[in-house]
Amino acid sequence: TKYYYSSYGYIMLGLIIEAVSNMKYEDFMQEEVLKPLGMNHTFLETDHQKIIPNQAKQYIRKVVDHGRASDYVVDEGGSKKVYEIARGGEKRPKYKDCKIRKLSNAPYSDSTIKVSSGGFMSCAIDVARFGNEVVLGDFLSKRIQKMVFETNLIIRPKNEENLDEDDEEENDDIEDFGYKDIEYGLGWHVYRKILDPLTYTVEEICHGGGANGGCAHLLILPQKKISVAVLMNLQQAKPTISRDIAKFFYNDY
């Protein structure tokens, strides 16, 4: 079995929900998910003209082109190191990402084209509540939970090209797992110390995402009964600081 994340797949799921429930997707989510979970500050962004109290401004970072430095490789004692010549002529080691990025306002994005695949506007409290009730609570039956969190092993490609990837807009490792084998359930990353879909001692359940002008990460630690949600109004940020936040609540993470 192979896994590929697809926004179009979630759009199709939204249409399936409408067909099965005989309700509009927005109404179904309001009645079956948002209201029961008390997510009072979460709603679909269907009118960009509407003024939303306390709405955060969205930002992106654009690469500033100051001319590419010339790279060269030096063999130092059998170990190859990459250097670059800066514009001033000085030699310096080339780091993973030496690009200069300028903070800019995010361009307008119409969320109505992907309502069930990123069309919700929310806050960290509501997202944390969602994770806590769905994963740790009894919102889902035990039978459904087993279906959702039973996983398939994802073999991440391990090669030099992936490890050296420095294009943040192309890099899909928003979970910050690195290039190692991970497991994926129905819409959730599931991490166990021992990769085995039949072993239910789950250390971490999470999912991250990014869109125009923002990114987010929802982390649930079942063994610790902790849920952390991080929402950032910058597209190229690292919302996986959720793991660092979780460390404040216990000592052995």
KOLTOR-253191 format. One record per residue (C-alpha): residue in three letters; x, y, z. Coordinates in steps of 0.25 Angstrom, whole numbers, plus 5000, padded with zeros to 4 digits. Each point is the difference from the previous one (the first is absolute). Layout:
% KOLTOR-253191
ALAXYZ;...
//
This chain:
% KOLTOR-253191
THR500050005000;LYS500550144996;TYR499750135007;TYR499950134992;TYR499450135007;SER499050064991;SER499250135002;TYR499149954989;GLY499749885008;TYR499550085011;ILE499150084991;MET499449874995;LEU499849955014;GLY499250135002;LEU499149974989;ILE499849865005;ILE499650055013;GLU498950094993;ALA499549884992;VAL499949915012;SER499450105010;ASN499250074990;MET500550135007;LYS500950114995;TYR501449985005;GLU500050125008;ASP498749975007;PHE500549855003;MET501350055006;GLN499350105009;GLU498949915005;GLU500949875001;VAL501450055004;LEU500150155003;LYS498850015010;PRO500249875007;LEU501550035002;GLY499750145005;MET500950064988;ASN499350145001;HIS501150074993;THR500149914988;PHE499350024987;LEU500149994985;GLU500650124993;THR499050024989;ASP499950165000;HIS501450074999;GLN499350135002;LYS499549975014;ILE500750065011;ILE500549905010;PRO500350055014;ASN501549975004;GLN500349944987;ALA501549994998;LYS500750064988;GLN500749904991;TYR501450014995;ILE501049934991;ARG501550014997;LYS500550024986;VAL501449964996;VAL500850134997;ASP500849984987;HIS501450065003;GLY500749914990;ARG500449865002;ALA501349975007;SER500949904993;ASP500249875007;TYR501249915000;VAL500349875007;VAL501349985008;ASP500549865004;GLU500650025014;GLY500649875006;GLY499049914992;SER498850085004;LYS499450094990;LYS499550145004;VAL499250104992;TYR500550155000;GLU499550124993;ILE500550134996;ALA499250115005;ARG499750134993;GLY501250075007;GLY500949894995;GLU500249935014;LYS500049855001;ARG499049945010;PRO499449875002;LYS498649984993;TYR498949975010;LYS498749934997;ASP499350134997;CYS500750134998;LYS498950064992;ILE499550145005;ARG498550015002;LYS499350135001;LEU498750005008;SER498850044991;ASN498550005001;ALA499449874995;PRO499250014988;TYR498549985000;SER499649854999;ASP498549964998;SER499749895010;THR498749974994;ILE500749914989;LYS500449905010;VAL498950015011;SER500349865006;SER501550014998;GLY500450125007;GLY498850095000;PHE499950015015;MET500450125008;SER500349975015;CYS500850035012;ALA501049925008;ILE499149985012;ASP498949934990;VAL501049924993;ALA500649955013;ARG498649975005;PHE499849924987;GLY501249925002;ASN499849975014;GLU498549954998;VAL500249924987;VAL501349935004;LEU500050005016;GLY498550015002;ASP498749924997;PHE499650084988;LEU500349884991;SER499649865004;LYS501149905003;ARG499749934987;ILE500250134991;GLN501250045008;LYS500649874997;MET499750024985;VAL500550145000;PHE501449975007;GLU500349874994;THR501150034991;ASN500849974988;LEU501550015000;ILE500650114991;ILE501449984995;ARG500650134999;PRO501150014989;LYS501450025006;ASN500950064990;GLU501050124999;GLU499050084992;ASN498949995010;LEU500950035012;ASP500650124993;GLU498750064996;ASP499950155004;ASP498850054993;GLU499050025011;GLU498950024990;GLU500249864994;ASN500449925012;ASP498849925005;ASP500649975014;ILE499250095007;GLU499949905011;ASP501550015003;PHE500149855000;GLY501350014991;TYR500249894990;LYS499649885008;ASP498949894999;ILE498750055006;GLU498649955001;TYR498750064995;GLY498649975004;LEU498750074994;GLY500450145000;TRP501049995012;HIS501549985001;VAL500249895011;TYR501449985006;ARG500449885009;LYS501449975005;ILE499849864993;LEU499450014986;ASP498949905000;PRO498650034996;LEU499549895010;THR500750075012;TYR499150105006;THR501050065010;VAL499950134992;GLU501050115004;GLU499550114991;ILE498850034991;CYS500150134992;HIS499850074987;GLY500550134994;GLY499750094989;GLY500350124992;ALA499350104991;ASN500150144995;GLY500550085011;GLY499949905011;CYS500449875006;ALA499549915012;HIS500349885008;LEU499249915009;LEU500749915009;ILE499349905009;LEU500949915010;PRO499049895004;GLN500949945011;LYS500250145007;LYS498550054997;ILE500550134994;SER499550074987;VAL500850124995;ALA499550084988;VAL500950114993;LEU499550094990;MET500950104993;ASN499750114990;LEU501349984992;GLN500049904989;GLN501549965002;ALA500049995015;LYS500249875008;PRO498749975008;THR500749875005;ILE500450085012;SER498849935005;ARG501049895005;ASP500850105007;ILE498850065007;ALA499549865004;LYS501449995008;PHE499550115010;PHE499049905005;TYR500949885003;ASN501449975002;ASP500349874992;TYR499550044986;
//
